[in-house]
Amino acid sequence: MTPRVDVADLVAKARDGQPRAVARLISLIEDASPRLREVAAALAPFAGRAQVIGLTGPPGVGKSTSTSALVAALRRAGKRVGVLAVDPSSPFSGGALLGDRIRMQEHALDPGVYIRSMATRGHLGGLAWATPQALRVLDAAGCDVVLVETVGVGQSEVEVVSLADTTLVLLAPGMGDGVQVAKAGILEVADIFVVNKADRDGTEQTVRDLKYMISLGRREVPGPIWRPPIVKTVASRGEGIDDVLAAIAEHHDWMSTHGELEQRRQRRAEAEVEAIAVEQLRERLGDIRDQHRGSALPLLAKRVAAGKLDPYVAADELVTALGRNGHETH
Amino acid sequence: MTPRVDVADLVAKARDGQPRAVARLISLIEDASPRLREVAAALAPFAGRAQVIGLTGPPGVGKSTSTSALVAALRRAGKRVGVLAVDPSSPFSGGALLGDRIRMQEHALDPGVYIRSMATRGHLGGLAWATPQALRVLDAAGCDVVLVETVGVGQSEVEVVSLADTTLVLLAPGMGDGVQVAKAGILEVADIFVVNKADRDGTEQTVRDLKYMISLGRREVPGPIWRPPIVKTVASRGEGIDDVLAAIAEHHDWMSTHGELEQRRQRRAEAEVEAIAVEQLRERLGDIRDQHRGSALPLLAKRVAAGKLDPYVAADELVTALGRNGHETH
């Protein structure tokens, strides 16, 4: 947006721990700034130090309260902490809403904590593309731990948190029957289950349902298997948070021992590189012109909508045109 | 999977209204069968007849019950109805869970209703790629109305239902504060809000919250504006369902009058063609070999994870290699 951004200076300041520089860099990512290449190049050597914890769960289970409690506990342990709250794009609000951030106020003045909501402008691939880049900023800024909290519960959101070193899935009693939770597709990605609001009626039932669902889904696979523990918390009072941290540490040790940590970080890098490449290709598809220099995609889509062309043939035409003039258009 | 599938025969039978043929065709889509090109070509001439209604909302608001009640009402009006319940992929269950389908049992023996859960195998672009193709099957099978219900509430899910002719967003009283709902990014895509379970305490508060959030988000845009109505229902007793259908009809008329219907169907076709093209390109990226004939992406990602390469440069290498040998690999 602002061409005079001094990327090298911003990165140096972020590495020096200046929150405004961290915020500016993440804004460049949100805005899909053309300067991102420079940012990525400057950050690359400092990647891969932070421990990345993913946190997801249905609305109302207390994700933000839990994140805040985890931040407090990690701070007591002397860790520098980054929080990345990934919100779906909102054309209305321009992104993040205020509600959650209020709950995080207690950490607002702590220089050892970066808290950042990130909107992703709603284009497909948005979360997959932007989250790892924002992680890299917090990583380079010296965070020992980065918590990635997703606000929605959908395919993209689950995929994003599942790329963390350790993924926490939060549930709460009385959230409707177990099927509702299982449907969200989040059971499979959990390294640790957290049943929050565990002072409420129905906690034991939720734990039982969860154990049953886990048992249903368990498959025999070769090699060592991590069995996701179930931890009960009352995040609003900080209860059980140390147990969550202990479970995270145990999972981290397990992964290190079994080579899984390296594999996950490899997968995360693959997802990041692929997402950037796919976005580049998607942009090029949108840039393709037909012989009359009109935009090709809408014209092809019009014929598809009218039943005159099938969508595969239309896609073939686009992909072939990309091969022909993909390098001319850029 | 089964190379001996006779696609032309299946499509003819689906058009003839045979439910097993419809189910087989949708399974081919779920499985990303290589025969899909033939399916798409055979279905293309019969596209664009069905009215497509999207339905989303947080877990526990009664989406399945509402869908079932809408199906019953549409059947009474003599319509043939398709239901597509889009579930995130579940490596555990192999896709759809049983819970919802039980609620749909009452329609199981009705030959005028097709009900289909669809899993999308969790690859990025899964929903965007598979949903329009499955819609096309139900469309060609003679459904007057297709209801697309998404189970998750995330970026991809919201994008998928927002491509419908009319998008219903379901809420319920006591689902937590309004912010929880707004965060899911679903307010913006609603053509009609449905407050279900409207016999419960807190209904009027939910309606007020909703009106307030809508007023916050309203922007002055040029041209005619559709103001999303709020309809109260008790879907389990069928109450208010006729009001929902009336609101859908009103929205449909409004869109037809203002050229919006054609625009939405054009956008849906664009999204479909783009998703197919992007998936093709993504597959080709995965097929790229380096000079030692190793898979290029994992090797590049390894260097990115180690901080030796930045992800943009890695992506550039992939995209350049695609331009070089993209046409050789296929």
HADDOCK unambig.tbl for C-alpha pairs under 7 A between the chains (distance, minus, plus):
assign (segid A and resid 37 and name CA) (segid B and resid 312 and name CA) 6.12 0.50 0.50
assign (segid A and resid 40 and name CA) (segid B and resid 310 and name CA) 5.82 0.50 0.50
assign (segid A and resid 40 and name CA) (segid B and resid 311 and name CA) 6.88 0.50 0.50
assign (segid A and resid 40 and name CA) (segid B and resid 312 and name CA) 6.97 0.50 0.50
assign (segid A and resid 41 and name CA) (segid B and resid 310 and name CA) 5.27 0.50 0.50
assign (segid A and resid 44 and name CA) (segid B and resid 307 and name CA) 5.01 0.50 0.50
assign (segid A and resid 44 and name CA) (segid B and resid 308 and name CA) 6.91 0.50 0.50
assign (segid A and resid 44 and name CA) (segid B and resid 309 and name CA) 6.45 0.50 0.50
assign (segid A and resid 44 and name CA) (segid B and resid 310 and name CA) 5.08 0.50 0.50
assign (segid A and resid 45 and name CA) (segid B and resid 307 and name CA) 4.54 0.50 0.50
assign (segid A and resid 45 and name CA) (segid B and resid 308 and name CA) 6.36 0.50 0.50
assign (segid A and resid 46 and name CA) (segid B and resid 307 and name CA) 6.47 0.50 0.50
assign (segid A and resid 47 and name CA) (segid B and resid 307 and name CA) 5.47 0.50 0.50
assign (segid A and resid 48 and name CA) (segid B and resid 305 and name CA) 6.33 0.50 0.50
assign (segid A and resid 48 and name CA) (segid B and resid 306 and name CA) 6.92 0.50 0.50
assign (segid A and resid 59 and name CA) (segid B and resid 180 and name CA) 6.10 0.50 0.50
assign (segid A and resid 60 and name CA) (segid B and resid 176 and name CA) 6.01 0.50 0.50
assign (segid A and resid 60 and name CA) (segid B and resid 180 and name CA) 6.82 0.50 0.50
assign (segid A and resid 87 and name CA) (segid B and resid 183 and name CA) 6.90 0.50 0.50
assign (segid A and resid 88 and name CA) (segid B and resid 155 and name CA) 5.71 0.50 0.50
assign (segid A and resid 88 and name CA) (segid B and resid 184 and name CA) 6.66 0.50 0.50
assign (segid A and resid 88 and name CA) (segid B and resid 185 and name CA) 5.81 0.50 0.50
assign (segid A and resid 89 and name CA) (segid B and resid 185 and name CA) 6.55 0.50 0.50
assign (segid A and resid 90 and name CA) (segid B and resid 185 and name CA) 5.63 0.50 0.50
assign (segid A and resid 92 and name CA) (segid B and resid 188 and name CA) 6.84 0.50 0.50
assign (segid A and resid 92 and name CA) (segid B and resid 217 and name CA) 4.97 0.50 0.50
assign (segid A and resid 93 and name CA) (segid B and resid 217 and name CA) 6.78 0.50 0.50
assign (segid A and resid 97 and name CA) (segid B and resid 183 and name CA) 6.81 0.50 0.50
assign (segid A and resid 99 and name CA) (segid B and resid 179 and name CA) 6.22 0.50 0.50
assign (segid A and resid 122 and name CA) (segid B and resid 155 and name CA) 6.97 0.50 0.50
assign (segid A and resid 151 and name CA) (segid B and resid 183 and name CA) 6.71 0.50 0.50
assign (segid A and resid 151 and name CA) (segid B and resid 184 and name CA) 6.66 0.50 0.50
assign (segid A and resid 152 and name CA) (segid B and resid 153 and name CA) 5.70 0.50 0.50
assign (segid A and resid 152 and name CA) (segid B and resid 154 and name CA) 4.56 0.50 0.50
assign (segid A and resid 152 and name CA) (segid B and resid 184 and name CA) 5.14 0.50 0.50
assign (segid A and resid 153 and name CA) (segid B and resid 152 and name CA) 5.68 0.50 0.50
assign (segid A and resid 153 and name CA) (segid B and resid 153 and name CA) 4.93 0.50 0.50
assign (segid A and resid 153 and name CA) (segid B and resid 154 and name CA) 4.95 0.50 0.50
assign (segid A and resid 154 and name CA) (segid B and resid 152 and name CA) 4.58 0.50 0.50
assign (segid A and resid 154 and name CA) (segid B and resid 153 and name CA) 4.96 0.50 0.50
assign (segid A and resid 154 and name CA) (segid B and resid 154 and name CA) 3.79 0.50 0.50
assign (segid A and resid 154 and name CA) (segid B and resid 155 and name CA) 6.58 0.50 0.50
assign (segid A and resid 154 and name CA) (segid B and resid 156 and name CA) 6.78 0.50 0.50
assign (segid A and resid 154 and name CA) (segid B and resid 157 and name CA) 6.40 0.50 0.50
assign (segid A and resid 155 and name CA) (segid B and resid 88 and name CA) 5.70 0.50 0.50
assign (segid A and resid 155 and name CA) (segid B and resid 122 and name CA) 6.96 0.50 0.50
assign (segid A and resid 155 and name CA) (segid B and resid 154 and name CA) 6.58 0.50 0.50
assign (segid A and resid 155 and name CA) (segid B and resid 156 and name CA) 6.48 0.50 0.50
assign (segid A and resid 156 and name CA) (segid B and resid 154 and name CA) 6.80 0.50 0.50
assign (segid A and resid 156 and name CA) (segid B and resid 155 and name CA) 6.50 0.50 0.50
assign (segid A and resid 156 and name CA) (segid B and resid 156 and name CA) 6.17 0.50 0.50
assign (segid A and resid 157 and name CA) (segid B and resid 154 and name CA) 6.42 0.50 0.50
assign (segid A and resid 176 and name CA) (segid B and resid 60 and name CA) 5.91 0.50 0.50
assign (segid A and resid 179 and name CA) (segid B and resid 99 and name CA) 6.19 0.50 0.50
assign (segid A and resid 180 and name CA) (segid B and resid 59 and name CA) 6.11 0.50 0.50
assign (segid A and resid 180 and name CA) (segid B and resid 60 and name CA) 6.83 0.50 0.50
assign (segid A and resid 183 and name CA) (segid B and resid 87 and name CA) 6.83 0.50 0.50
assign (segid A and resid 183 and name CA) (segid B and resid 97 and name CA) 6.78 0.50 0.50
assign (segid A and resid 183 and name CA) (segid B and resid 151 and name CA) 6.65 0.50 0.50
assign (segid A and resid 184 and name CA) (segid B and resid 88 and name CA) 6.65 0.50 0.50
assign (segid A and resid 184 and name CA) (segid B and resid 151 and name CA) 6.59 0.50 0.50
assign (segid A and resid 184 and name CA) (segid B and resid 152 and name CA) 5.14 0.50 0.50
assign (segid A and resid 185 and name CA) (segid B and resid 88 and name CA) 5.70 0.50 0.50
assign (segid A and resid 185 and name CA) (segid B and resid 89 and name CA) 6.48 0.50 0.50
assign (segid A and resid 185 and name CA) (segid B and resid 90 and name CA) 5.65 0.50 0.50
assign (segid A and resid 188 and name CA) (segid B and resid 91 and name CA) 6.99 0.50 0.50
assign (segid A and resid 188 and name CA) (segid B and resid 92 and name CA) 6.73 0.50 0.50
assign (segid A and resid 217 and name CA) (segid B and resid 92 and name CA) 4.87 0.50 0.50
assign (segid A and resid 217 and name CA) (segid B and resid 93 and name CA) 6.62 0.50 0.50
assign (segid A and resid 265 and name CA) (segid B and resid 305 and name CA) 6.44 0.50 0.50
assign (segid A and resid 266 and name CA) (segid B and resid 301 and name CA) 6.15 0.50 0.50
assign (segid A and resid 266 and name CA) (segid B and resid 302 and name CA) 5.79 0.50 0.50
assign (segid A and resid 266 and name CA) (segid B and resid 305 and name CA) 6.03 0.50 0.50
assign (segid A and resid 269 and name CA) (segid B and resid 301 and name CA) 4.99 0.50 0.50
assign (segid A and resid 269 and name CA) (segid B and resid 304 and name CA) 6.24 0.50 0.50
assign (segid A and resid 269 and name CA) (segid B and resid 305 and name CA) 5.66 0.50 0.50
assign (segid A and resid 270 and name CA) (segid B and resid 297 and name CA) 6.46 0.50 0.50
assign (segid A and resid 270 and name CA) (segid B and resid 298 and name CA) 6.18 0.50 0.50
assign (segid A and resid 270 and name CA) (segid B and resid 301 and name CA) 4.89 0.50 0.50
assign (segid A and resid 272 and name CA) (segid B and resid 311 and name CA) 6.97 0.50 0.50
assign (segid A and resid 273 and name CA) (segid B and resid 301 and name CA) 6.80 0.50 0.50
assign (segid A and resid 273 and name CA) (segid B and resid 311 and name CA) 5.33 0.50 0.50
assign (segid A and resid 273 and name CA) (segid B and resid 314 and name CA) 6.37 0.50 0.50
assign (segid A and resid 273 and name CA) (segid B and resid 315 and name CA) 5.28 0.50 0.50
assign (segid A and resid 274 and name CA) (segid B and resid 315 and name CA) 6.74 0.50 0.50
assign (segid A and resid 276 and name CA) (segid B and resid 312 and name CA) 6.83 0.50 0.50
assign (segid A and resid 276 and name CA) (segid B and resid 315 and name CA) 6.07 0.50 0.50
assign (segid A and resid 277 and name CA) (segid B and resid 315 and name CA) 4.79 0.50 0.50
assign (segid A and resid 277 and name CA) (segid B and resid 316 and name CA) 6.92 0.50 0.50
assign (segid A and resid 277 and name CA) (segid B and resid 319 and name CA) 6.22 0.50 0.50
assign (segid A and resid 278 and name CA) (segid B and resid 282 and name CA) 6.47 0.50 0.50
assign (segid A and resid 282 and name CA) (segid B and resid 278 and name CA) 6.47 0.50 0.50
assign (segid A and resid 297 and name CA) (segid B and resid 270 and name CA) 6.47 0.50 0.50
assign (segid A and resid 298 and name CA) (segid B and resid 270 and name CA) 6.18 0.50 0.50
assign (segid A and resid 301 and name CA) (segid B and resid 266 and name CA) 6.13 0.50 0.50
assign (segid A and resid 301 and name CA) (segid B and resid 269 and name CA) 4.99 0.50 0.50
assign (segid A and resid 301 and name CA) (segid B and resid 270 and name CA) 4.88 0.50 0.50
assign (segid A and resid 301 and name CA) (segid B and resid 273 and name CA) 6.79 0.50 0.50
assign (segid A and resid 302 and name CA) (segid B and resid 266 and name CA) 5.79 0.50 0.50
assign (segid A and resid 304 and name CA) (segid B and resid 269 and name CA) 6.24 0.50 0.50
assign (segid A and resid 305 and name CA) (segid B and resid 48 and name CA) 6.36 0.50 0.50
assign (segid A and resid 305 and name CA) (segid B and resid 265 and name CA) 6.41 0.50 0.50
assign (segid A and resid 305 and name CA) (segid B and resid 266 and name CA) 6.01 0.50 0.50
assign (segid A and resid 305 and name CA) (segid B and resid 269 and name CA) 5.65 0.50 0.50
assign (segid A and resid 306 and name CA) (segid B and resid 48 and name CA) 6.94 0.50 0.50
assign (segid A and resid 307 and name CA) (segid B and resid 44 and name CA) 5.02 0.50 0.50
assign (segid A and resid 307 and name CA) (segid B and resid 45 and name CA) 4.56 0.50 0.50
assign (segid A and resid 307 and name CA) (segid B and resid 46 and name CA) 6.47 0.50 0.50
assign (segid A and resid 307 and name CA) (segid B and resid 47 and name CA) 5.48 0.50 0.50
assign (segid A and resid 308 and name CA) (segid B and resid 44 and name CA) 6.93 0.50 0.50
assign (segid A and resid 308 and name CA) (segid B and resid 45 and name CA) 6.36 0.50 0.50
assign (segid A and resid 309 and name CA) (segid B and resid 44 and name CA) 6.46 0.50 0.50
assign (segid A and resid 310 and name CA) (segid B and resid 40 and name CA) 5.84 0.50 0.50
assign (segid A and resid 310 and name CA) (segid B and resid 41 and name CA) 5.27 0.50 0.50
assign (segid A and resid 310 and name CA) (segid B and resid 44 and name CA) 5.10 0.50 0.50
assign (segid A and resid 311 and name CA) (segid B and resid 40 and name CA) 6.89 0.50 0.50
assign (segid A and resid 311 and name CA) (segid B and resid 272 and name CA) 6.98 0.50 0.50
assign (segid A and resid 311 and name CA) (segid B and resid 273 and name CA) 5.33 0.50 0.50
assign (segid A and resid 312 and name CA) (segid B and resid 37 and name CA) 6.12 0.50 0.50
assign (segid A and resid 312 and name CA) (segid B and resid 40 and name CA) 6.98 0.50 0.50
assign (segid A and resid 312 and name CA) (segid B and resid 276 and name CA) 6.84 0.50 0.50
assign (segid A and resid 314 and name CA) (segid B and resid 273 and name CA) 6.38 0.50 0.50
assign (segid A and resid 315 and name CA) (segid B and resid 273 and name CA) 5.28 0.50 0.50
assign (segid A and resid 315 and name CA) (segid B and resid 274 and name CA) 6.73 0.50 0.50
assign (segid A and resid 315 and name CA) (segid B and resid 276 and name CA) 6.06 0.50 0.50
assign (segid A and resid 315 and name CA) (segid B and resid 277 and name CA) 4.78 0.50 0.50
assign (segid A and resid 316 and name CA) (segid B and resid 277 and name CA) 6.93 0.50 0.50
assign (segid A and resid 319 and name CA) (segid B and resid 277 and name CA) 6.23 0.50 0.50
assign (segid A and resid 323 and name CA) (segid B and resid 323 and name CA) 6.08 0.50 0.50
